[in-house]
């Protein structure tokens, strides 16, 4: 568990009680959650699949995928987050397994065990995100699907994702993101290719401040998704 930023864990632990408050610190995740799960389900149908949600937080995405018929394991290093996730799933009658476990440790214990791995809004919060990508790949069965989402690193993303979203519009708590931890699509794609993940698609997530709506599109200048498939070994 050396690929951990203790200040990041403390930051999210302090907000754990707000995970399921649609007007709280995580309201943006509430607003984009159906868009996220729809994006995943359209490219890798969730029903009947074994899914791993890496950095699941309070379980917003994990529950949404379980409601679509997936068997979901959500993992996070914040025990406070998972206490909230378990309580909400129990109250909502949704079956989701949660575990406080490091993704790299899990990759050593359960390689090639999942058909879909999701890691959304998490990579920009760890010291070495390329190691998380490698672990996600190791956990995927051949032919499985991986989904990542994060924020590009450029002047536009700094202006919109940090200054605009955190300080002007108040869409996220101030200090949620750090510019130098943001990840260019070319960097993420390279990490995927090194770990036998074949990049299938890059898609931008866009916010319209006038209508307060979110949509998906081709521009990946700020927030974006990367969808990849685990390579299938060629039989000789």
C-alpha positions as CSV (number, residue, x, y, z in Angstrom):
1,X,0.0,0.0,0.0
2,X,2.8,2.4,-0.9
3,X,0.9,3.9,-3.8
4,X,-1.3,6.0,-1.5
5,X,-1.6,9.7,-0.7
6,X,-2.6,9.9,3.0
7,X,-3.8,13.5,2.5
8,X,-6.2,12.3,-0.2
9,X,-7.5,9.5,2.0
10,X,-8.1,12.0,4.8
11,X,-9.8,14.5,2.4
12,X,-12.4,11.9,1.3
13,X,-12.8,10.4,4.8
14,X,-13.7,13.9,6.1
15,X,-16.5,14.0,3.5
16,X,-17.7,10.4,3.7
17,X,-21.1,11.3,5.3
18,X,-21.9,13.4,2.2
19,X,-21.6,10.6,-0.4
20,X,-25.3,10.1,-0.8
21,X,-26.4,13.7,-0.4
22,X,-27.3,15.0,-3.9
23,X,-26.7,18.5,-2.7
24,X,-23.4,17.8,-0.9
25,X,-19.8,17.6,-1.8
26,X,-20.4,14.9,-4.3
27,X,-23.4,16.4,-6.1
28,X,-21.6,16.4,-9.5
29,X,-21.1,12.7,-9.3
30,X,-24.8,12.3,-8.6
31,X,-25.6,14.4,-11.7
32,X,-23.3,12.4,-14.0
33,X,-23.9,8.9,-12.5
34,X,-26.5,7.7,-15.0
35,X,-24.4,9.1,-17.8
36,X,-21.4,7.2,-16.5
37,X,-23.2,3.9,-16.0
38,X,-24.9,4.3,-19.4
39,X,-21.6,4.8,-21.1
40,X,-20.3,1.6,-19.6
41,X,-23.4,-0.5,-20.2
42,X,-23.6,0.5,-23.9
43,X,-20.0,-0.7,-24.5
44,X,-19.8,-3.7,-22.2
45,X,-23.3,-4.9,-21.1
46,X,-23.4,-5.2,-17.3
47,X,-26.1,-7.8,-16.8
48,X,-24.7,-11.0,-15.6
49,X,-21.1,-9.7,-15.6
50,X,-18.6,-9.8,-12.7
51,X,-17.5,-6.2,-12.2
52,X,-14.8,-4.6,-10.1
53,X,-15.2,-0.9,-9.2
54,X,-11.8,0.5,-8.1
55,X,-11.9,3.5,-5.8
56,X,-15.6,3.1,-5.3
57,X,-16.0,5.7,-2.6
58,X,-19.5,5.7,-1.2
59,X,-20.7,3.3,-3.8
60,X,-22.6,5.6,-6.3
61,X,-21.3,3.8,-9.4
62,X,-21.2,0.4,-7.7
63,X,-24.9,0.5,-6.8
64,X,-25.9,1.8,-10.3
65,X,-24.1,-1.1,-12.0
66,X,-25.6,-3.6,-9.6
67,X,-29.0,-2.3,-10.4
68,X,-28.3,-3.1,-14.0
69,X,-27.7,-6.7,-13.2
70,X,-23.9,-6.9,-12.5
71,X,-22.3,-8.7,-9.7
72,X,-20.1,-5.9,-8.2
73,X,-17.2,-5.8,-5.9
74,X,-16.3,-2.2,-4.9
75,X,-12.9,-1.6,-3.4
76,X,-11.5,1.5,-1.6
77,X,-8.8,2.3,0.9
78,X,-11.1,4.6,2.9
79,X,-13.0,2.5,5.5
80,X,-15.2,5.5,6.2
81,X,-16.3,5.5,2.6
82,X,-17.2,1.8,2.6
83,X,-19.1,2.1,5.9
84,X,-21.4,4.6,4.1
85,X,-21.5,2.4,0.9
86,X,-22.5,-0.7,2.8
87,X,-25.2,1.1,4.9
88,X,-26.7,2.7,1.8
89,X,-26.8,-0.6,-0.2
90,X,-28.4,-2.4,2.7
91,X,-31.0,0.3,3.0
92,X,-31.7,0.4,-0.7
93,X,-31.9,-3.4,-1.0
94,X,-29.0,-3.5,-3.5
95,X,-26.5,-6.4,-3.4
96,X,-22.9,-5.1,-3.6
97,X,-19.8,-6.5,-2.0
98,X,-17.3,-4.0,-0.6
99,X,-13.8,-4.5,0.6
100,X,-11.0,-2.3,2.0
101,X,-8.2,-3.6,-0.2
102,X,-5.4,-2.2,-2.4
103,X,-6.0,-2.8,-6.1
104,X,-2.4,-4.0,-6.6
105,X,-2.8,-6.5,-3.7
106,X,-6.1,-7.7,-5.2
107,X,-4.4,-8.2,-8.6
108,X,-1.9,-10.5,-6.9
109,X,-4.7,-12.5,-5.3
110,X,-7.3,-12.6,-8.0
111,X,-5.7,-12.1,-11.5
112,X,-8.0,-12.3,-14.5
113,X,-11.1,-12.6,-12.3
114,X,-13.3,-9.8,-13.6
115,X,-15.1,-9.2,-16.9
116,X,-15.3,-5.5,-16.4
117,X,-13.1,-3.1,-14.3
118,X,-14.1,0.5,-13.7
119,X,-11.8,3.1,-12.2
120,X,-13.5,6.5,-12.5
121,X,-12.4,9.8,-11.0
122,X,-9.7,8.0,-9.1
123,X,-6.4,8.0,-11.0
124,X,-5.7,11.7,-10.4
125,X,-5.7,11.0,-6.6
126,X,-2.8,8.5,-6.4
127,X,1.0,9.1,-6.6
128,X,1.6,6.6,-9.4
129,X,-1.5,6.1,-11.5
130,X,0.2,3.9,-14.0
131,X,0.5,1.2,-11.3
132,X,-3.3,1.3,-10.8
133,X,-3.8,0.9,-14.6
134,X,-1.5,-2.1,-14.6
135,X,-3.3,-3.7,-11.7
136,X,-6.7,-3.1,-13.4
137,X,-5.4,-4.8,-16.5
138,X,-4.1,-7.8,-14.4
139,X,-7.5,-8.2,-12.8
140,X,-9.3,-8.4,-16.2
141,X,-9.9,-11.6,-17.9
142,X,-8.8,-11.7,-21.6
143,X,-11.4,-9.9,-23.7
144,X,-12.6,-8.0,-20.7
145,X,-13.4,-4.3,-20.7
146,X,-11.7,-1.5,-18.7
147,X,-13.1,2.0,-18.1
148,X,-11.2,4.9,-16.8
149,X,-12.2,8.5,-16.3
150,X,-10.0,11.4,-15.3
151,X,-9.0,15.0,-16.2
152,X,-6.7,16.2,-18.9
153,X,-3.6,18.3,-17.9
154,X,-3.5,21.6,-19.9
155,X,-4.3,25.3,-19.4
156,X,-7.9,24.8,-20.5
157,X,-8.5,22.0,-17.9
158,X,-6.9,24.1,-15.2
159,X,-9.2,27.0,-16.0
160,X,-12.4,24.9,-16.2
161,X,-11.9,21.9,-13.9
162,X,-10.2,23.7,-11.1
163,X,-10.8,27.5,-11.3
164,X,-14.2,27.2,-12.8
165,X,-15.6,24.1,-11.2
166,X,-14.1,24.5,-7.7
167,X,-13.7,28.3,-7.2
168,X,-16.3,30.0,-9.5
169,X,-19.2,27.6,-9.9
170,X,-18.7,25.6,-6.7
171,X,-19.5,22.3,-8.4
172,X,-16.8,20.6,-6.3
173,X,-15.2,21.4,-3.0
174,X,-12.1,23.6,-3.3
175,X,-8.9,21.5,-3.3
176,X,-10.6,18.4,-4.8
177,X,-8.0,18.3,-7.7
178,X,-4.4,19.3,-8.1
179,X,-3.2,20.4,-11.5
180,X,0.0,18.4,-11.6
181,X,-1.8,15.2,-10.8
182,X,-4.0,15.5,-13.9
183,X,-3.4,13.0,-16.7
184,X,-3.1,13.6,-20.5
185,X,-5.0,11.1,-22.6
186,X,-1.8,10.2,-24.4
187,X,-0.2,9.3,-21.0
188,X,-3.2,7.1,-20.0
189,X,-3.3,5.4,-23.4
190,X,0.4,4.6,-23.2
191,X,0.0,3.1,-19.8
192,X,-2.9,1.0,-21.1
193,X,-0.9,-0.3,-24.1
194,X,2.0,-1.3,-21.9
195,X,-0.3,-3.5,-19.8
196,X,-2.0,-5.3,-22.8
197,X,-5.1,-3.0,-22.8
198,X,-6.1,-2.1,-26.3
199,X,-7.6,1.4,-26.3
200,X,-11.0,1.3,-28.1
201,X,-12.3,4.8,-27.5
202,X,-11.6,8.2,-25.9
203,X,-14.7,10.3,-25.1
204,X,-15.1,13.7,-23.5
205,X,-17.5,14.6,-20.7
206,X,-18.8,18.2,-21.2
207,X,-20.6,20.5,-18.9
208,X,-23.0,23.3,-20.1
209,X,-23.0,26.0,-17.3
210,X,-26.0,27.8,-18.7
211,X,-28.3,24.8,-18.8
212,X,-26.4,22.9,-16.0
213,X,-26.4,19.8,-18.1
214,X,-23.7,17.1,-18.9
215,X,-23.1,15.4,-22.2
216,X,-20.6,13.1,-23.9
217,X,-18.7,14.1,-27.0
218,X,-15.4,13.8,-28.9
219,X,-13.5,16.7,-27.2
220,X,-11.2,15.4,-24.5
221,X,-9.6,18.7,-23.5
222,X,-11.0,18.6,-19.9
223,X,-12.8,15.6,-18.4
224,X,-12.7,12.3,-20.4
225,X,-13.4,8.6,-20.4
226,X,-11.0,5.9,-21.8
227,X,-12.5,2.6,-22.8
228,X,-10.2,-0.4,-23.4
229,X,-10.3,-4.1,-24.0
230,X,-7.9,-6.7,-22.5
231,X,-5.9,-8.4,-25.3
232,X,-6.7,-12.0,-26.0
233,X,-3.6,-14.1,-26.3
234,X,-3.1,-15.5,-29.8
235,X,-3.0,-19.2,-30.0
236,X,-0.2,-20.6,-32.1
